[in-house]
Amino acid sequence: MSQLEIFELVLMYTVIGTLAGLFLVGIFALFLWYLIFKFYSRNRSESKEKPGGA
């Protein structure tokens, strides 16, 4: 293999690895966002139902 082909392979795997890593981090972030706002909205609605703010 020539130096150019080795460079292309390294660059390709670097880009694919970076994109795959960012994709997985994005999926995890969306999952956390869903959980946080699911529990946050539930707690906000419960506090509105209680008179006197207690």
Sequence and secondary structure as in RCSB ss.txt:
>XXXX:A:sequence
MSQLEIFELVLMYTVIGTLAGLFLVGIFALFLWYLIFKFYSRNRSESKEKPGGA
>XXXX:A:secstr
  HHHHHHHHHHHHHHHHHHHHHHHHHHHHHHHHHHHHHHHHHHHHHHHSGGG 
